Amino acid sequence: MGRDLTQHELLIELEPVAEENVHRHLSMAKPWHPHDYVPWDEGRNFAAMGGIDWDPGQSRLSDLAKAAMITNLLTEDNLPSYHRVIAENFSLDGAWGTWVGRWTAEENRHGIVMRDYLVVTRGVDPVELEQARMAAMITGFDPLATIDYSNLDPSQISETGFLYGMAYVTFQELATRISHRNTGKVCDDPLADRMLQRIAADENLHMIFYRNVFGAALDLAPDQALEAITTMLMNFQMPGVANPNFRRYGALMAKHGIYDMRQHLDEVMLPVLRLWKVFERNDFTARGEQTRERLGKFLATYEQDTRTFEERRDRIAARKASSLAGAQTDR
């Protein structure tokens, strides 16, 4: 059994793959401009500039669309925190540095366009939104800080944080793409839908970069990479988890299918694991086989928890429909 690779060794060995995928990304990424997705002619001054401040009646968004838009925007707002984490765990030299800069610049557009759209259309309370932005950014987010270390060696993770971070963002970028895409569908505004589809397309390309590079890491250091995958999936939390109202908004989004456990399992975790052939590979040592067994048990439990969630959601929806039908009959 060979020794584990250090973070420095992993970065050196994987840099050619990163360079190849940077070029691939640049060849596929389509330039776009945030100002092209904002209906500027709807804009008007707020009270500080002699206009009228926001009130709920000005918004055309449903409560669900507001919750989803705010959740997605606050997630994008935390970019400085994500940049710090990725810059600390990647290298800022060569292809790695090129990617960190390019990824950060592209991600920054997402918060810009969503905020401009919401403020100009008066979709949400801008004061509440700014207060939430301040709280979210002060708290920040680091996926490695969400890990339960009770059965893990913290030094092992800290020494190869690159692997754990890349495993996380592969799944997270895909999850964010789905959340943006489905949020656009409930806004009842073709412009908002186009805007969020555009953002989702960026997230998909970002996911592909991380997925491809991590796939190479899995070939290079199978046991180490599988441990990173398993640890991050078992501890996975969306980057907005510490944001104001996240639990309430997240429950509402799950209830209406914007992002729920089934999507996380069937559209995020399983497709990526299949592409990496995690359950078909034969290059793991006994240590890796134990990790794979642990991952399999986790996925089986998650499937059962998902079914329980769906059954409960269906029962609540059926009771509500029955109650509404009864109320209409009594009229």
C-alpha positions as protocol buffer text, in pm:
chain_id: "A"
residue {
  index: 1
  type: MET
  ca { x: 0 y: 0 z: 0 }
}
residue {
  index: 2
  type: GLY
  ca { x: 146 y: 334 z: -102 }
}
residue {
  index: 3
  type: ARG
  ca { x: 166 y: 631 z: 129 }
}
residue {
  index: 4
  type: ASP
  ca { x: -86 y: 911 z: 129 }
}
residue {
  index: 5
  type: LEU
  ca { x: -3 y: 1212 z: -85 }
}
residue {
  index: 6
  type: THR
  ca { x: 43 y: 1552 z: 76 }
}
residue {
  index: 7
  type: GLN
  ca { x: -160 y: 1851 z: -36 }
}
residue {
  index: 8
  type: HIS
  ca { x: 146 y: 1995 z: -210 }
}
residue {
  index: 9
  type: GLU
  ca { x: 201 y: 1671 z: -401 }
}
residue {
  index: 10
  type: LEU
  ca { x: -166 y: 1653 z: -500 }
}
residue {
  index: 11
  type: LEU
  ca { x: -161 y: 2008 z: -632 }
}
residue {
  index: 12
  type: ILE
  ca { x: 153 y: 1943 z: -838 }
}
residue {
  index: 13
  type: GLU
  ca { x: 28 y: 1613 z: -982 }
}
residue {
  index: 14
  type: LEU
  ca { x: -315 y: 1751 z: -1066 }
}
residue {
  index: 15
  type: GLU
  ca { x: -208 y: 2087 z: -1211 }
}
residue {
  index: 16
  type: PRO
  ca { x: -197 y: 1958 z: -1573 }
}
residue {
  index: 17
  type: VAL
  ca { x: -556 y: 1837 z: -1531 }
}
residue {
  index: 18
  type: ALA
  ca { x: -652 y: 2173 z: -1385 }
}
residue {
  index: 19
  type: GLU
  ca { x: -487 y: 2354 z: -1677 }
}
residue {
  index: 20
  type: GLU
  ca { x: -666 y: 2134 z: -1930 }
}
residue {
  index: 21
  type: ASN
  ca { x: -999 y: 2203 z: -1762 }
}
residue {
  index: 22
  type: VAL
  ca { x: -936 y: 2576 z: -1734 }
}
residue {
  index: 23
  type: HIS
  ca { x: -891 y: 2584 z: -2112 }
}
residue {
  index: 24
  type: ARG
  ca { x: -1201 y: 2368 z: -2154 }
}
residue {
  index: 25
  type: HIS
  ca { x: -1400 y: 2604 z: -1934 }
}
residue {
  index: 26
  type: LEU
  ca { x: -1283 y: 2916 z: -2118 }
}
residue {
  index: 27
  type: SER
  ca { x: -1377 y: 2758 z: -2451 }
}
residue {
  index: 28
  type: MET
  ca { x: -1732 y: 2683 z: -2330 }
}
residue {
  index: 29
  type: ALA
  ca { x: -1815 y: 2980 z: -2104 }
}
residue {
  index: 30
  type: LYS
  ca { x: -2035 y: 3237 z: -2278 }
}
residue {
  index: 31
  type: PRO
  ca { x: -1981 y: 3604 z: -2189 }
}
residue {
  index: 32
  type: TRP
  ca { x: -2285 y: 3776 z: -2041 }
}
residue {
  index: 33
  type: HIS
  ca { x: -2358 y: 4102 z: -1865 }
}
residue {
  index: 34
  type: PRO
  ca { x: -2568 y: 4146 z: -1551 }
}
residue {
  index: 35
  type: HIS
  ca { x: -2720 y: 4473 z: -1673 }
}
residue {
  index: 36
  type: ASP
  ca { x: -2885 y: 4287 z: -1963 }
}
residue {
  index: 37
  type: TYR
  ca { x: -3113 y: 4099 z: -1723 }
}
residue {
  index: 38
  type: VAL
  ca { x: -3247 y: 4395 z: -1523 }
}
residue {
  index: 39
  type: PRO
  ca { x: -3561 y: 4593 z: -1626 }
}
residue {
  index: 40
  type: TRP
  ca { x: -3409 y: 4932 z: -1549 }
}
residue {
  index: 41
  type: ASP
  ca { x: -3714 y: 5123 z: -1671 }
}
residue {
  index: 42
  type: GLU
  ca { x: -3905 y: 4988 z: -1371 }
}
residue {
  index: 43
  type: GLY
  ca { x: -3663 y: 5153 z: -1129 }
}
residue {
  index: 44
  type: ARG
  ca { x: -3761 y: 5448 z: -909 }
}
residue {
  index: 45
  type: ASN
  ca { x: -3621 y: 5632 z: -611 }
}
residue {
  index: 46
  type: PHE
  ca { x: -3667 y: 5531 z: -253 }
}
residue {
  index: 47
  type: ALA
  ca { x: -3757 y: 5778 z: 23 }
}
residue {
  index: 48
  type: ALA
  ca { x: -3398 y: 5888 z: 87 }
}
residue {
  index: 49
  type: MET
  ca { x: -3394 y: 6025 z: -269 }
}
residue {
  index: 50
  type: GLY
  ca { x: -3741 y: 6176 z: -259 }
}
residue {
  index: 51
  type: GLY
  ca { x: -3928 y: 5865 z: -369 }
}
residue {
  index: 52
  type: ILE
  ca { x: -4130 y: 5599 z: -192 }
}
residue {
  index: 53
  type: ASP
  ca { x: -3991 y: 5323 z: 27 }
}
residue {
  index: 54
  type: TRP
  ca { x: -4072 y: 4956 z: -25 }
}
residue {
  index: 55
  type: ASP
  ca { x: -4395 y: 4798 z: 89 }
}
residue {
  index: 56
  type: PRO
  ca { x: -4513 y: 4438 z: 33 }
}
residue {
  index: 57
  type: GLY
  ca { x: -4777 y: 4540 z: -220 }
}
residue {
  index: 58
  type: GLN
  ca { x: -4507 y: 4646 z: -466 }
}
residue {
  index: 59
  type: SER
  ca { x: -4373 y: 4291 z: -509 }
}
residue {
  index: 60
  type: ARG
  ca { x: -4498 y: 4064 z: -785 }
}
residue {
  index: 61
  type: LEU
  ca { x: -4326 y: 3763 z: -630 }
}
residue {
  index: 62
  type: SER
  ca { x: -4506 y: 3495 z: -432 }
}
residue {
  index: 63
  type: ASP
  ca { x: -4390 y: 3416 z: -79 }
}
residue {
  index: 64
  type: LEU
  ca { x: -4223 y: 3104 z: -217 }
}
residue {
  index: 65
  type: ALA
  ca { x: -4039 y: 3297 z: -488 }
}
residue {
  index: 66
  type: LYS
  ca { x: -3928 y: 3561 z: -237 }
}
residue {
  index: 67
  type: ALA
  ca { x: -3793 y: 3296 z: 1 }
}
residue {
  index: 68
  type: ALA
  ca { x: -3606 y: 3119 z: -278 }
}
residue {
  index: 69
  type: MET
  ca { x: -3465 y: 3437 z: -432 }
}
residue {
  index: 70
  type: ILE
  ca { x: -3344 y: 3566 z: -96 }
}
residue {
  index: 71
  type: THR
  ca { x: -3190 y: 3231 z: -6 }
}
residue {
  index: 72
  type: ASN
  ca { x: -3010 y: 3203 z: -339 }
}
residue {
  index: 73
  type: LEU
  ca { x: -2890 y: 3563 z: -333 }
}
residue {
  index: 74
  type: LEU
  ca { x: -2755 y: 3544 z: 23 }
}
residue {
  index: 75
  type: THR
  ca { x: -2573 y: 3228 z: -80 }
}
residue {
  index: 76
  type: GLU
  ca { x: -2411 y: 3414 z: -370 }
}
residue {
  index: 77
  type: ASP
  ca { x: -2334 y: 3711 z: -144 }
}
residue {
  index: 78
  type: ASN
  ca { x: -2096 y: 3501 z: 65 }
}
residue {
  index: 79
  type: LEU
  ca { x: -1847 y: 3490 z: -224 }
}
residue {
  index: 80
  type: PRO
  ca { x: -1564 y: 3658 z: -26 }
}
residue {
  index: 81
  type: SER
  ca { x: -1586 y: 3374 z: 225 }
}
residue {
  index: 82
  type: TYR
  ca { x: -1580 y: 3107 z: -48 }
}
residue {
  index: 83
  type: HIS
  ca { x: -1291 y: 3281 z: -222 }
}
residue {
  index: 84
  type: ARG
  ca { x: -1093 y: 3282 z: 101 }
}
residue {
  index: 85
  type: VAL
  ca { x: -1150 y: 2909 z: 153 }
}
residue {
  index: 86
  type: ILE
  ca { x: -1065 y: 2809 z: -202 }
}
residue {
  index: 87
  type: ALA
  ca { x: -760 y: 3037 z: -216 }
}
residue {
  index: 88
  type: GLU
  ca { x: -630 y: 2889 z: 110 }
}
residue {
  index: 89
  type: ASN
  ca { x: -677 y: 2529 z: -3 }
}
residue {
  index: 90
  type: PHE
  ca { x: -575 y: 2566 z: -367 }
}
residue {
  index: 91
  type: SER
  ca { x: -263 y: 2733 z: -498 }
}
residue {
  index: 92
  type: LEU
  ca { x: -266 y: 3083 z: -642 }
}
residue {
  index: 93
  type: ASP
  ca { x: 10 y: 2989 z: -884 }
}
residue {
  index: 94
  type: GLY
  ca { x: -26 y: 2855 z: -1238 }
}
residue {
  index: 95
  type: ALA
  ca { x: -351 y: 2699 z: -1351 }
}
residue {
  index: 96
  type: TRP
  ca { x: -485 y: 2686 z: -996 }
}
residue {
  index: 97
  type: GLY
  ca { x: -450 y: 3062 z: -956 }
}
residue {
  index: 98
  type: THR
  ca { x: -605 y: 3123 z: -1296 }
}
residue {
  index: 99
  type: TRP
  ca { x: -905 y: 2914 z: -1198 }
}
residue {
  index: 100
  type: VAL
  ca { x: -950 y: 3076 z: -856 }
}
residue {
  index: 101
  type: GLY
  ca { x: -954 y: 3420 z: -1017 }
}
residue {
  index: 102
  type: ARG
  ca { x: -1181 y: 3325 z: -1304 }
}
residue {
  index: 103
  type: TRP
  ca { x: -1426 y: 3134 z: -1083 }
}
residue {
  index: 104
  type: THR
  ca { x: -1448 y: 3423 z: -837 }
}
residue {
  index: 105
  type: ALA
  ca { x: -1509 y: 3679 z: -1112 }
}
residue {
  index: 106
  type: GLU
  ca { x: -1784 y: 3469 z: -1269 }
}
residue {
  index: 107
  type: GLU
  ca { x: -1952 y: 3396 z: -937 }
}
residue {
  index: 108
  type: ASN
  ca { x: -1955 y: 3766 z: -850 }
}
residue {
  index: 109
  type: ARG
  ca { x: -2192 y: 3835 z: -1140 }
}
residue {
  index: 110
  type: HIS
  ca { x: -2458 y: 3620 z: -980 }
}
residue {
  index: 111
  type: GLY
  ca { x: -2501 y: 3837 z: -673 }
}
residue {
  index: 112
  type: ILE
  ca { x: -2482 y: 4154 z: -880 }
}
residue {
  index: 113
  type: VAL
  ca { x: -2760 y: 4063 z: -1121 }
}
residue {
  index: 114
  type: MET
  ca { x: -2993 y: 3911 z: -861 }
}
residue {
  index: 115
  type: ARG
  ca { x: -2968 y: 4210 z: -631 }
}
residue {
  index: 116
  type: ASP
  ca { x: -3016 y: 4461 z: -911 }
}
residue {
  index: 117
  type: TYR
  ca { x: -3320 y: 4271 z: -1035 }
}
residue {
  index: 118
  type: LEU
  ca { x: -3480 y: 4249 z: -690 }
}
residue {
  index: 119
  type: VAL
  ca { x: -3416 y: 4613 z: -600 }
}
residue {
  index: 120
  type: VAL
  ca { x: -3529 y: 4755 z: -934 }
}
residue {
  index: 121
  type: THR
  ca { x: -3847 y: 4544 z: -946 }
}
residue {
  index: 122
  type: ARG
  ca { x: -3904 y: 4588 z: -570 }
}
residue {
  index: 123
  type: GLY
  ca { x: -3938 y: 4215 z: -538 }
}
residue {
  index: 124
  type: VAL
  ca { x: -3825 y: 4203 z: -174 }
}
residue {
  index: 125
  type: ASP
  ca { x: -3766 y: 4448 z: 111 }
}
residue {
  index: 126
  type: PRO
  ca { x: -3424 y: 4602 z: 32 }
}
residue {
  index: 127
  type: VAL
  ca { x: -3363 y: 4699 z: 395 }
}
residue {
  index: 128
  type: GLU
  ca { x: -3429 y: 4347 z: 520 }
}
residue {
  index: 129
  type: LEU
  ca { x: -3217 y: 4211 z: 236 }
}
residue {
  index: 130
  type: GLU
  ca { x: -2924 y: 4435 z: 329 }
}
residue {
  index: 131
  type: GLN
  ca { x: -2949 y: 4341 z: 695 }
}
residue {
  index: 132
  type: ALA
  ca { x: -2948 y: 3974 z: 600 }
}
residue {
  index: 133
  type: ARG
  ca { x: -2649 y: 4028 z: 370 }
}
residue {
  index: 134
  type: MET
  ca { x: -2452 y: 4187 z: 651 }
}
residue {
  index: 135
  type: ALA
  ca { x: -2535 y: 3902 z: 889 }
}
residue {
  index: 136
  type: ALA
  ca { x: -2453 y: 3634 z: 631 }
}
residue {
  index: 137
  type: MET
  ca { x: -2117 y: 3782 z: 532 }
}
residue {
  index: 138
  type: ILE
  ca { x: -2010 y: 3846 z: 890 }
}
residue {
  index: 139
  type: THR
  ca { x: -2080 y: 3481 z: 973 }
}
residue {
  index: 140
  type: GLY
  ca { x: -1923 y: 3349 z: 652 }
}
residue {
  index: 141
  type: PHE
  ca { x: -1908 y: 2984 z: 550 }
}
residue {
  index: 142
  type: ASP
  ca { x: -1640 y: 2717 z: 541 }
}
residue {
  index: 143
  type: PRO
  ca { x: -1749 y: 2363 z: 446 }
}
residue {
  index: 144
  type: LEU
  ca { x: -1462 y: 2215 z: 645 }
}
residue {
  index: 145
  type: ALA
  ca { x: -1601 y: 2381 z: 957 }
}
residue {
  index: 146
  type: THR
  ca { x: -1929 y: 2189 z: 920 }
}
residue {
  index: 147
  type: ILE
  ca { x: -1762 y: 1848 z: 960 }
}
residue {
  index: 148
  type: ASP
  ca { x: -1836 y: 1635 z: 1265 }
}
residue {
  index: 149
  type: TYR
  ca { x: -1486 y: 1545 z: 1385 }
}
residue {
  index: 150
  type: SER
  ca { x: -1598 y: 1306 z: 1659 }
}
residue {
  index: 151
  type: ASN
  ca { x: -1482 y: 1001 z: 1459 }
}
residue {
  index: 152
  type: LEU
  ca { x: -1220 y: 1171 z: 1243 }
}
residue {
  index: 153
  type: ASP
  ca { x: -864 y: 1290 z: 1269 }
}
residue {
  index: 154
  type: PRO
  ca { x: -878 y: 1670 z: 1219 }
}
residue {
  index: 155
  type: SER
  ca { x: -511 y: 1684 z: 1116 }
}
residue {
  index: 156
  type: GLN
  ca { x: -575 y: 1442 z: 829 }
}
residue {
  index: 157
  type: ILE
  ca { x: -841 y: 1673 z: 686 }
}
residue {
  index: 158
  type: SER
  ca { x: -653 y: 1995 z: 747 }
}
residue {
  index: 159
  type: GLU
  ca { x: -344 y: 1854 z: 571 }
}
residue {
  index: 160
  type: THR
  ca { x: -544 y: 1771 z: 256 }
}
residue {
  index: 161
  type: GLY
  ca { x: -818 y: 2033 z: 278 }
}
residue {
  index: 162
  type: PHE
  ca { x: -786 y: 2070 z: -98 }
}
residue {
  index: 163
  type: LEU
  ca { x: -942 y: 1726 z: -153 }
}
residue {
  index: 164
  type: TYR
  ca { x: -1224 y: 1782 z: 94 }
}
residue {
  index: 165
  type: GLY
  ca { x: -1300 y: 2127 z: -41 }
}
residue {
  index: 166
  type: MET
  ca { x: -1304 y: 2006 z: -401 }
}
residue {
  index: 167
  type: ALA
  ca { x: -1531 y: 1714 z: -313 }
}
residue {
  index: 168
  type: TYR
  ca { x: -1769 y: 1958 z: -145 }
}
residue {
  index: 169
  type: VAL
  ca { x: -1786 y: 2214 z: -426 }
}
residue {
  index: 170
  type: THR
  ca { x: -1847 y: 1943 z: -687 }
}
residue {
  index: 171
  type: PHE
  ca { x: -2173 y: 1852 z: -517 }
}
residue {
  index: 172
  type: GLN
  ca { x: -2253 y: 2205 z: -400 }
}
residue {
  index: 173
  type: GLU
  ca { x: -2221 y: 2367 z: -743 }
}
residue {
  index: 174
  type: LEU
  ca { x: -2461 y: 2109 z: -885 }
}
residue {
  index: 175
  type: ALA
  ca { x: -2705 y: 2164 z: -598 }
}
residue {
  index: 176
  type: THR
  ca { x: -2691 y: 2540 z: -649 }
}
residue {
  index: 177
  type: ARG
  ca { x: -2755 y: 2499 z: -1021 }
}
residue {
  index: 178
  type: ILE
  ca { x: -3073 y: 2305 z: -946 }
}
residue {
  index: 179
  type: SER
  ca { x: -3189 y: 2556 z: -685 }
}
residue {
  index: 180
  type: HIS
  ca { x: -3143 y: 2851 z: -924 }
}
residue {
  index: 181
  type: ARG
  ca { x: -3310 y: 2669 z: -1212 }
}
residue {
  index: 182
  type: ASN
  ca { x: -3616 y: 2575 z: -1008 }
}
residue {
  index: 183
  type: THR
  ca { x: -3640 y: 2918 z: -846 }
}
residue {
  index: 184
  type: GLY
  ca { x: -3671 y: 3074 z: -1192 }
}
residue {
  index: 185
  type: LYS
  ca { x: -3971 y: 2853 z: -1262 }
}
residue {
  index: 186
  type: VAL
  ca { x: -4170 y: 2982 z: -962 }
}
residue {
  index: 187
  type: CYS
  ca { x: -4103 y: 3354 z: -1015 }
}
residue {
  index: 188
  type: ASP
  ca { x: -4378 y: 3387 z: -1277 }
}
residue {
  index: 189
  type: ASP
  ca { x: -4157 y: 3632 z: -1466 }
}
residue {
  index: 190
  type: PRO
  ca { x: -3986 y: 3532 z: -1792 }
}
residue {
  index: 191
  type: LEU
  ca { x: -3701 y: 3776 z: -1725 }
}
residue {
  index: 192
  type: ALA
  ca { x: -3629 y: 3632 z: -1379 }
}
residue {
  index: 193
  type: ASP
  ca { x: -3643 y: 3284 z: -1528 }
}
residue {
  index: 194
  type: ARG
  ca { x: -3391 y: 3374 z: -1800 }
}
residue {
  index: 195
  type: MET
  ca { x: -3164 y: 3539 z: -1545 }
}
residue {
  index: 196
  type: LEU
  ca { x: -3161 y: 3238 z: -1316 }
}
residue {
  index: 197
  type: GLN
  ca { x: -3115 y: 2996 z: -1608 }
}
residue {
  index: 198
  type: ARG
  ca { x: -2811 y: 3201 z: -1707 }
}
residue {
  index: 199
  type: ILE
  ca { x: -2672 y: 3176 z: -1354 }
}
residue {
  index: 200
  type: ALA
  ca { x: -2749 y: 2803 z: -1346 }
}
residue {
  index: 201
  type: ALA
  ca { x: -2549 y: 2756 z: -1667 }
}
residue {
  index: 202
  type: ASP
  ca { x: -2245 y: 2914 z: -1498 }
}
residue {
  index: 203
  type: GLU
  ca { x: -2286 y: 2688 z: -1196 }
}
residue {
  index: 204
  type: ASN
  ca { x: -2299 y: 2383 z: -1422 }
}
residue {
  index: 205
  type: LEU
  ca { x: -1970 y: 2470 z: -1590 }
}
residue {
  index: 206
  type: HIS
  ca { x: -1810 y: 2532 z: -1251 }
}
residue {
  index: 207
  type: MET
  ca { x: -1933 y: 2193 z: -1131 }
}
residue {
  index: 208
  type: ILE
  ca { x: -1784 y: 2023 z: -1438 }
}
residue {
  index: 209
  type: PHE
  ca { x: -1442 y: 2175 z: -1367 }
}
residue {
  index: 210
  type: TYR
  ca { x: -1441 y: 2050 z: -1009 }
}
residue {
  index: 211
  type: ARG
  ca { x: -1591 y: 1713 z: -1104 }
}
residue {
  index: 212
  type: ASN
  ca { x: -1328 y: 1651 z: -1371 }
}
residue {
  index: 213
  type: VAL
  ca { x: -1034 y: 1752 z: -1154 }
}
residue {
  index: 214
  type: PHE
  ca { x: -1160 y: 1554 z: -858 }
}
residue {
  index: 215
  type: GLY
  ca { x: -1212 y: 1254 z: -1084 }
}
residue {
  index: 216
  type: ALA
  ca { x: -841 y: 1270 z: -1162 }
}
residue {
  index: 217
  type: ALA
  ca { x: -768 y: 1295 z: -790 }
}
residue {
  index: 218
  type: LEU
  ca { x: -971 y: 979 z: -739 }
}
residue {
  index: 219
  type: ASP
  ca { x: -748 y: 800 z: -990 }
}
residue {
  index: 220
  type: LEU
  ca { x: -433 y: 941 z: -830 }
}
residue {
  index: 221
  type: ALA
  ca { x: -516 y: 880 z: -464 }
}
residue {
  index: 222
  type: PRO
  ca { x: -824 y: 655 z: -449 }
}
residue {
  index: 223
  type: ASP
  ca { x: -842 y: 595 z: -74 }
}
residue {
  index: 224
  type: GLN
  ca { x: -779 y: 958 z: 17 }
}
residue {
  index: 225
  type: ALA
  ca { x: -1025 y: 1090 z: -239 }
}
residue {
  index: 226
  type: LEU
  ca { x: -1297 y: 848 z: -135 }
}
residue {
  index: 227
  type: GLU
  ca { x: -1254 y: 951 z: 228 }
}
residue {
  index: 228
  type: ALA
  ca { x: -1303 y: 1313 z: 122 }
}
residue {
  index: 229
  type: ILE
  ca { x: -1618 y: 1225 z: -76 }
}
residue {
  index: 230
  type: THR
  ca { x: -1767 y: 1024 z: 208 }
}
residue {
  index: 231
  type: THR
  ca { x: -1686 y: 1278 z: 476 }
}
residue {
  index: 232
  type: MET
  ca { x: -1828 y: 1572 z: 281 }
}
residue {
  index: 233
  type: LEU
  ca { x: -2147 y: 1391 z: 178 }
}
residue {
  index: 234
  type: MET
  ca { x: -2213 y: 1271 z: 532 }
}
residue {
  index: 235
  type: ASN
  ca { x: -2164 y: 1625 z: 662 }
}
residue {
  index: 236
  type: PHE
  ca { x: -2305 y: 1815 z: 364 }
}
residue {
  index: 237
  type: GLN
  ca { x: -2477 y: 2146 z: 429 }
}
residue {
  index: 238
  type: MET
  ca { x: -2570 y: 2410 z: 175 }
}
residue {
  index: 239
  type: PRO
  ca { x: -2352 y: 2724 z: 199 }
}
residue {
  index: 240
  type: GLY
  ca { x: -2648 y: 2936 z: 314 }
}
residue {
  index: 241
  type: VAL
  ca { x: -2709 y: 2724 z: 623 }
}
residue {
  index: 242
  type: ALA
  ca { x: -2609 y: 3003 z: 864 }
}
residue {
  index: 243
  type: ASN
  ca { x: -2805 y: 3275 z: 683 }
}
residue {
  index: 244
  type: PRO
  ca { x: -3104 y: 3445 z: 850 }
}
residue {
  index: 245
  type: ASN
  ca { x: -3430 y: 3247 z: 802 }
}
residue {
  index: 246
  type: PHE
  ca { x: -3248 y: 2966 z: 620 }
}
residue {
  index: 247
  type: ARG
  ca { x: -3427 y: 2690 z: 806 }
}
residue {
  index: 248
  type: ARG
  ca { x: -3773 y: 2839 z: 742 }
}
residue {
  index: 249
  type: TYR
  ca { x: -3701 y: 2930 z: 381 }
}
residue {
  index: 250
  type: GLY
  ca { x: -3530 y: 2598 z: 316 }
}
residue {
  index: 251
  type: ALA
  ca { x: -3832 y: 2407 z: 447 }
}
residue {
  index: 252
  type: LEU
  ca { x: -4061 y: 2609 z: 220 }
}
residue {
  index: 253
  type: MET
  ca { x: -3836 y: 2541 z: -80 }
}
residue {
  index: 254
  type: ALA
  ca { x: -3827 y: 2170 z: 1 }
}
residue {
  index: 255
  type: LYS
  ca { x: -4203 y: 2156 z: 44 }
}
residue {
  index: 256
  type: HIS
  ca { x: -4254 y: 2296 z: -306 }
}
residue {
  index: 257
  type: GLY
  ca { x: -3979 y: 2101 z: -478 }
}
residue {
  index: 258
  type: ILE
  ca { x: -3729 y: 2379 z: -542 }
}
residue {
  index: 259
  type: TYR
  ca { x: -3461 y: 2182 z: -359 }
}
residue {
  index: 260
  type: ASP
  ca { x: -3537 y: 1881 z: -143 }
}
residue {
  index: 261
  type: MET
  ca { x: -3387 y: 1554 z: -24 }
}
residue {
  index: 262
  type: ARG
  ca { x: -3496 y: 1361 z: -332 }
}
residue {
  index: 263
  type: GLN
  ca { x: -3325 y: 1608 z: -563 }
}
residue {
  index: 264
  type: HIS
  ca { x: -3013 y: 1603 z: -347 }
}
residue {
  index: 265
  type: LEU
  ca { x: -3001 y: 1224 z: -372 }
}
residue {
  index: 266
  type: ASP
  ca { x: -3118 y: 1158 z: -729 }
}
residue {
  index: 267
  type: GLU
  ca { x: -2989 y: 1469 z: -907 }
}
residue {
  index: 268
  type: VAL
  ca { x: -2676 y: 1553 z: -712 }
}
residue {
  index: 269
  type: MET
  ca { x: -2515 y: 1273 z: -512 }
}
residue {
  index: 270
  type: LEU
  ca { x: -2591 y: 964 z: -720 }
}
residue {
  index: 271
  type: PRO
  ca { x: -2516 y: 1101 z: -1070 }
}
residue {
  index: 272
  type: VAL
  ca { x: -2173 y: 1226 z: -964 }
}
residue {
  index: 273
  type: LEU
  ca { x: -2089 y: 905 z: -779 }
}
residue {
  index: 274
  type: ARG
  ca { x: -2192 y: 705 z: -1086 }
}
residue {
  index: 275
  type: LEU
  ca { x: -1978 y: 917 z: -1316 }
}
residue {
  index: 276
  type: TRP
  ca { x: -1679 y: 862 z: -1087 }
}
residue {
  index: 277
  type: LYS
  ca { x: -1768 y: 488 z: -1081 }
}
residue {
  index: 278
  type: VAL
  ca { x: -1726 y: 490 z: -704 }
}
residue {
  index: 279
  type: PHE
  ca { x: -1907 y: 159 z: -658 }
}
residue {
  index: 280
  type: GLU
  ca { x: -1746 y: -9 z: -959 }
}
residue {
  index: 281
  type: ARG
  ca { x: -1377 y: 72 z: -900 }
}
residue {
  index: 282
  type: ASN
  ca { x: -1127 y: -195 z: -800 }
}
residue {
  index: 283
  type: ASP
  ca { x: -835 y: 29 z: -704 }
}
residue {
  index: 284
  type: PHE
  ca { x: -918 y: 78 z: -335 }
}
residue {
  index: 285
  type: THR
  ca { x: -716 y: -85 z: -59 }
}
residue {
  index: 286
  type: ALA
  ca { x: -885 y: -249 z: 241 }
}
residue {
  index: 287
  type: ARG
  ca { x: -903 y: 97 z: 394 }
}
residue {
  index: 288
  type: GLY
  ca { x: -1083 y: 229 z: 89 }
}
residue {
  index: 289
  type: GLU
  ca { x: -1321 y: -66 z: 84 }
}
residue {
  index: 290
  type: GLN
  ca { x: -1421 y: 14 z: 443 }
}
residue {
  index: 291
  type: THR
  ca { x: -1485 y: 374 z: 343 }
}
residue {
  index: 292
  type: ARG
  ca { x: -1693 y: 264 z: 44 }
}
residue {
  index: 293
  type: GLU
  ca { x: -1900 y: 38 z: 269 }
}
residue {
  index: 294
  type: ARG
  ca { x: -1962 y: 332 z: 501 }
}
residue {
  index: 295
  type: LEU
  ca { x: -2067 y: 547 z: 206 }
}
residue {
  index: 296
  type: GLY
  ca { x: -2307 y: 276 z: 84 }
}
residue {
  index: 297
  type: LYS
  ca { x: -2472 y: 253 z: 426 }
}
residue {
  index: 298
  type: PHE
  ca { x: -2506 y: 630 z: 439 }
}
residue {
  index: 299
  type: LEU
  ca { x: -2676 y: 641 z: 100 }
}
residue {
  index: 300
  type: ALA
  ca { x: -2917 y: 362 z: 199 }
}
residue {
  index: 301
  type: THR
  ca { x: -3012 y: 550 z: 515 }
}
residue {
  index: 302
  type: TYR
  ca { x: -3050 y: 873 z: 319 }
}
residue {
  index: 303
  type: GLU
  ca { x: -3283 y: 699 z: 75 }
}
residue {
  index: 304
  type: GLN
  ca { x: -3501 y: 579 z: 361 }
}
residue {
  index: 305
  type: ASP
  ca { x: -3502 y: 924 z: 523 }
}
residue {
  index: 306
  type: THR
  ca { x: -3600 y: 1071 z: 187 }
}
residue {
  index: 307
  type: ARG
  ca { x: -3896 y: 836 z: 156 }
}
residue {
  index: 308
  type: THR
  ca { x: -4006 y: 925 z: 510 }
}
residue {
  index: 309
  type: PHE
  ca { x: -3985 y: 1295 z: 424 }
}
residue {
  index: 310
  type: GLU
  ca { x: -4185 y: 1245 z: 103 }
}
residue {
  index: 311
  type: GLU
  ca { x: -4454 y: 1041 z: 276 }
}
residue {
  index: 312
  type: ARG
  ca { x: -4493 y: 1307 z: 544 }
}
residue {
  index: 313
  type: ARG
  ca { x: -4505 y: 1583 z: 284 }
}
residue {
  index: 314
  type: ASP
  ca { x: -4770 y: 1394 z: 86 }
}
residue {
  index: 315
  type: ARG
  ca { x: -4983 y: 1338 z: 397 }
}
residue {
  index: 316
  type: ILE
  ca { x: -4972 y: 1707 z: 486 }
}
residue {
  index: 317
  type: ALA
  ca { x: -5062 y: 1805 z: 130 }
}
residue {
  index: 318
  type: ALA
  ca { x: -5352 y: 1554 z: 124 }
}
residue {
  index: 319
  type: ARG
  ca { x: -5490 y: 1686 z: 454 }
}
residue {
  index: 320
  type: LYS
  ca { x: -5468 y: 2041 z: 328 }
}
residue {
  index: 321
  type: ALA
  ca { x: -5643 y: 1950 z: 0 }
}
residue {
  index: 322
  type: SER
  ca { x: -5916 y: 1767 z: 191 }
}
residue {
  index: 323
  type: SER
  ca { x: -5965 y: 2063 z: 422 }
}
residue {
  index: 324
  type: LEU
  ca { x: -5993 y: 2304 z: 130 }
}
residue {
  index: 325
  type: ALA
  ca { x: -6240 y: 2076 z: -48 }
}
residue {
  index: 326
  type: GLY
  ca { x: -6451 y: 2054 z: 266 }
}
residue {
  index: 327
  type: ALA
  ca { x: -6450 y: 2432 z: 308 }
}
residue {
  index: 328
  type: GLN
  ca { x: -6567 y: 2480 z: -50 }
}
residue {
  index: 329
  type: THR
  ca { x: -6842 y: 2222 z: -7 }
}
residue {
  index: 330
  type: ASP
  ca { x: -6974 y: 2404 z: 301 }
}
residue {
  index: 331
  type: ARG
  ca { x: -7020 y: 2728 z: 108 }
}
